[in-house]
Structure formats: C-alpha cells, structure tokens
Amino acid sequence: MKIERATLREIPLRLREYFEISSGGQQDRRVLLLTLYAEGLESWSECVAMERPAYSSETTDTAWSVLTEYLLPAVVGTRPDDPSTDLLDPVRWVRGHRMARAAVEMAGWDLTARARGVSLSALLGGSRAAVPVGVSVGLQPSDEALHEAVAGYVADGYARVKIKIKPGRDVEMLGSLRARFPELALMADANSAYTLDDLDRLRALDELDLTMIEQPLGHDDVLDHARLQREIATPVCLDESIRSDGDAALALELGACRTINIKPGRVGGLAESRAIHDRMRAAGLPVWCGGMLESGVGRAYNVALASLPGFTLPGDISASRRYWERDIVDPEFEVHGGQMAVPDGVGIGVEVDVERIEALTVRRADFSA
C-alpha cells in the first residue's frame, strides 16, 4: 500500500502525581504522536522518548528532529509490500535513534493489522485475551508514603508492585514494606544507581524474596551484571542494557540476567521485541513488558505485545487512571483482578480522541507524497 501522508504532533500531558526514580523525576510529559495515512487507512503510534537524556541518549527533541528530517520524508510516498516488516527499508542506514524508528515501525504494524482486518495482538501472534499487569511506584518522600501508595495499588488488584530504589532508599525501605506485605509479589528497580562496590547492599536484598532487581548497574553494561548475578540469588532483570536481540543474545551467553524487560521503543519496535521474546522463550526464561509513561496510544502496543506467550511475568502496563486524569483513547485501559484485557478490535483496538489531541497540539509537522 502507498504511504500517502504522515502527521507528527507534540502534545503535553500532566501525570496525576510526581514520578521520581534514581536519576530524577517529572510530572509533565511531552508526548509525540505519529499518524500515517495509507489508501483510506489511518494508524496512530507514539514515540516514547523522554524529555531529558536520563533513560537513554534520545530525547523528545532528538526524536522530533530525526523523524522530521530523515524518517518521515523518506517513508512518505513509498509502497511497502508489508508495512509491518519493510516500512523502514528506505532508512535502514540510520543508526541508533531506536525510539524514533520504533514510532514509525509500530505505526506500520497498526496499518498492516487494519489492512488485514485483525487486531494487533493477533498479527503479532498473541495468545491471550488478558495479560497480568503490575504497577511501578516511584521514590516516595517517606516509608509511610510508600506503604500508603502500595496499599492502594494492592487494593486496586495489581498482580505485582515494582519499587524504585537508590542508595540510601533500598534495603531498609524494602524490608519494612516486605514486613507489611509478606505475600506481595515485589520487585525493585534501580535504574543503574549502583556499582559492584555496592555488592553487600545488593546481596542483602536476597533476604526479601524479591521477584527480581531491575537494572542495578550501568545502563550500557552486561559484563558486570553477569558478575553480579553470580554473587546474588535475586534474579537480575536487564532493561536499559538490552537495545536489540543481539544484546539479549550476549546477555544470555554471559549469564547476565534471568529475565528481560522488553520495551518496544527501547529496542526499535515490535519486530525486535518479538525476536527477543522468542530468544528468551527458547532459553526457558520469562520476559515482561515495561512502560515509559505512555499515553493510551503507546499502552495499546504494550498490551498487544504482552499477549505473546512468553510474557509470563506481570508488566508495567497500569490502568490509564494510574497516570492520567484523562487519557487520549477510548475506552481507557482498566485493571480487573490483576489483569488487563487485550483489545480485540482491528489494529490497536482503541479509538483515538482526535479532537482532544488537536486541542492539545503545540507542535505539528505534515508530510505528503
């Protein structure tokens, strides 16, 4: 089909509460939304790049630049045989910028699903009507505030709670939480806040029966994570270190982790996400789907991906109301009994609130063949 037009928009969305991790925090998101038009079909996707280069080297502004200067001008006007696999063929030469490329690639998957009249989940090979979901809790000002937040999410039915940690807010904080919630599936996320010099602190977490500790060491490290995993019983989960299926292969070869958090934006899209899923499944290891504070557009892709059979651990795919007073899709995503329903409508399976998006748009770029 011919890619006739594309529109890239930036909209501001304010989180319901300040969200803090070891590298900083935020409450306001600058969200990039991409729309592709092809022979009567319209697809939407989201670029998950953050405002600052704290999670990755990409930012909202670098993604905007790469999308508007290189990716979209090259893609619009082409006739890919299958947008889900060859939409990006004209720009294979672009190195890095995985989040910008993922926005285009995922829109191609939505186009293909719409053209075939199937859901995105079905196109990917998903096998479940609902997926287990967890919630990520940012650093809180006190243990009391943390306990109150976690109690609320437990009451909401989340199947797993992830706690952000950093040196000084780790073992004792998690110990008090474990004492209050002895049966809760609990994990920690360090966002690269530690080094091997902190081995004793990290080893102390073994006493807390954590599901895993996510990305404790350097964001681009695999070797030290392998050394750490040999020293601690708690499973290590890699996030920022895994940017491709090749990175996953290296991590498995070195024994650097026992699970991987797959974020489609971080690895360049759904095809690479599925390849990592397949590799881990063949190795007998679980994966789960992480979040990047997405709107409902990005969340729809995460839910579809998490319907693949290897995603056996609850992902960070929280309800829309966990983050936003009002989402930009209908219906909004909800959690029931620790599960989130996988949209079964054509494409991403939710309707985009175009009128609201237009009203919120602060920057726009249009491309036509």
N, C-alpha and C positions, 0 to 999 in steps of 0.2 A: 504494500500500500504506500501511497505517497504521503510524506510528512509535509503538509501544506503550510502550517503556521505553528508558531510557538509563542507563548507569553510567559515571562518571568516576572513575578511580583514579590515585593517585600512587605510584610505586614508585622506590626508589633502586637505581641500577646503578653499579658502580665500573668505570672504564676500566682496562684492563690496564697502562697507563702514563700518566704525567702528560702532558697535551697543552697546549702553550703556543703562543700566537700573539702578535702585536704588542701587543694590548690586555690580555694576561694569560693565565692558564692554569687548568686544572682537571683533576681526576681522578675526581670524583664527579658523576654526573648524577641529576637529579630528573626522572623521565620521567612524563609524563601520558598515560594510555591511555584511549581512549573506546570504549565498546561500545554499539551500537544494536541494538535488537530490534524486528523487524517481521514479524508474521504467520509465525512459525516460522523466520525467518532471523535470523542474528546476524552483525554486522560489527564489525571492530576497526580503529581508526586511532590515530595518535599525534600529539600536539601537540609541535612541535619547539622551542618557546620555551626559551631558556636561563635559567640561574639569575640572571644579572646582566644589566642593560640595556646590554651592551657591544657586541653584534652588532646588535640592534635595540632599540627602546623597549619591546618586550614582554618579559616575564619569565614564569617558571613561575607565579608568584603572580598576576600580572595576567591571564594566560590562564585560570587556575582561576577567578578572580573573574568574568570575562566569560562563560565557559562556564556557570557555575553560576547566575549572577544573570540572565543575559539570553538566551543562545543556546539552551541545552537546555530550559529551561522553555517557551520559545516553540515549539520544534520538536516536542517530545514531544506526541503526540495528534493531529498533523496527518496528512493523507493526500496526500502529494505524488504527482503523476502519474508523475514520473520523479525519484527521489531524487538522481540524479547532476546534475540541472540545476535543480531547483526546491525542494530541501530547505530552503534558507536563505531562501526568499521571505518568511517572517514576520519576519525580522530584517534585511532589506535596509537598514534605517535605521541600523544600527550602522556607525559609521565607524571605519576603521583596524582594529586587532586582527586582522590577516590570519592570524596563526598559529593563533589560537583558532578563527576561522572556517574555516580550512583543515581542522582536525581534524574538524569536522562535515561539511564538504563532501566530503572524501575518504572518510569512512565511508559517505556516500551513494553514491559510486561503487562501493564494495565491495558494498553492498546491491543495487544495480542489476545488477551483474555476477552476483551469486548468484541473483537472481530470474530472470535470463535463461539461467543455466547456462553462462556463458562466463567466461574469465579476464579479469582487469582489463586486461591488455595488449590483448586482442582488443577489449574495449569501447572503449578509448582509440583504437584504430586502429594499434596496434603491428604491426611487420612483421618482427621478428627474434626468433629463438629464443634468442639470446645477445647480450650487449652488451659492448663493450670497457670495461674499468674501469681506473682509476688509484688512486693512494693519496696521501693528504695527510700530510706529515711536519711535525710541529710544530717550533718552535725548539729546538735542541739545545744543551747546555752547551759543546760544542766542535766543531771541524770533524771531529775524529776520530770523535766520537759520531755526527755526521751521516753521515759516509761509511759507518760500520758499519750504521746503520739503513737507508740507501738500498741498500747491497749486499744486505741481507736481503730487501728488497722486490723487487729485481731478480731475485734467486734464486727468489722466490715467483711470478714471472711477470707482475707488473703491467706494463701497457702504457704507463703514464705515471706520473711521480712529481712531485708538487707540493710545493714547499718554502716554508714560511712565512719571511718576511723582515721586517726592520725596519731603520731607520738604524743603522749600525754592524755589522749582520749581514746583508750583502747582496752587493755586487759581488765582493769578495774571496772570501767564503764560497762563492758560486755558481761563481766562477771555478775554485776548487780542485776543486769537485765535477764541473764540466764536464771538467776535465783528466783526472779519473779515469774518467768515464763519457762519452766523446766522442759516442757514438751514442744515448744515452738521451734519450727524449722528456721534456724537463724544463721545468717552468713555475714561476713564482714567485707567491706570494700575499702581498700587503702588508697586507690588512685596514685600509686607509685610513691607513697610517703616514706618508705623505709629503705634501708640498705642491709646488707648482710651483717653489718655491725650491730644491728638490732635483733640478731638471731635469738637471743634469750627471751626477748619480749614476744617475738613471733612464736617461739616454741611454747611459751606459756599459754597461748590460745588453744593448744591441744586439749587442755582440761575442760574446755567449754562446749565440746561436742558441736562444733560449727559444721554446717554443710560444706563450707569452703571458705577460703580467703581469696579475694579477687585482687589481682594485680598489686601485690605488696611492694614489688621492687620497680626498677626503672621502666619507663614506658616503652623503651625500644630494646629491652633486654630479654634474652631467652636463657643464656648460659647460667647466670646467677640464679634464675628461677629454678633451673634444674638442680643446682647445688642446694637451694633452699628446700625443694621438695624431698630431697634425700634426708633432710635433717628434721622434718616435721611430719606429724601424722595427718594434720588437717590437709585436705585436698587443696592444691593450688589451682586457681582458675585464672587463665590469661584473657585479657581484654585488649588494652592498647597495643600489646606486643604482636597481636595477630592481625596483620593487614592483608593477608592473602592466604590462599590454600597452601602455597609454598611455605609460608611462615608456620602454618599448622603442622605441615609435614616435619619441619625442623624441630618444632617443639615436641612432637611425639618421639622423634628419633632420640632426642636428648633426655626425655623423661621430665620435661619442664612443667608439666601440668597434668591434671586428671580430668579437667573439663575446660571448655572454652565458652566464653560469652560471645555470641555472634551478633554483631550489629551490622545490618546491611550497608549503611552509609560508610562505616569504617573500612569495609573490605571491598567497596566498589560496586555493590549491587547484589541482586538476588542470585545471579548465576554463581558468583564466587561464594556466596553464603551457602548455597546448596552443595557446592563442592566440598566445603569444609565440613558441613553436616555429614555428607556421605563418607568422608575420610574418618571422622570420629566414630561414626556408627560401625564402620568396618573394623575399627580398633576396639570396639566394645565399650566405648566411653560416651558419656552423655554430653549434650550441649544444651544451651538455653539462650533465649533471645533477650538482649539488653535494650535499654531505652536511652534516648538522647533528648529528653524533654520535648518530644514531638507533639504536634497537634494531632487531631484525629486522622488527618491525611497520612502522615507518617506511621501512625499507630496501626492503620489498616494493613499496611505492608508487613509490619512486625507480626501481627496476629496471623496473617496468611502464612508467613514463613514458619511460625511456631507450630503450625498444624502438621508439619512434616514429622515422621515417626520418631526421629532421633532426639527431638526436643522433649525429653522426659522430665527435665527439671523446670520448676516454675520460673517464668521470665519476668523481667521488669516491664510488664505491659499493664500498667494500672488503669483504672477507670478514668474517663475524661475528667470527672469531677475531682480526682486526686490532684490534678494540676491546674485546671482552668475553671473559672466561674461559668464560662460558656465556651464550648468547643466550636469548631467551624465545620462539623459534619453532622449529618442526621441519618440514623439515630446516633447519639453519643454512645461511647463504649461504657459498659457496665460490668461489674463483677458480681457473680452469684455463686455462693458456695465454693469460693476459691477458684472458680472457672470463669473464662470469658468466651462467649460464643464467637465462632468464626463466621464472618459474613459469608452468606452463600449466594448473594446476588451477583450479577455479571460484573466482572472487573474487581475493583477493590471492595465493592459491595456496600458502600455508603454514599449518600448524596452530599455533595459539597455545597456549602452555603455561599454561593457566588455573590449574592447581594451584600452580605456582610463583609466578605473578603474585599470586594470593590470599595466599600466604605472605609475599610481599614488600610488600604494600599497607600504606602508612602513612596514607593519607587516601582517603576514598571518599565519593561523593555519588550518590544514586539518584533517578531521576525516573520517574514512571509517569503514564499517561493517566488 
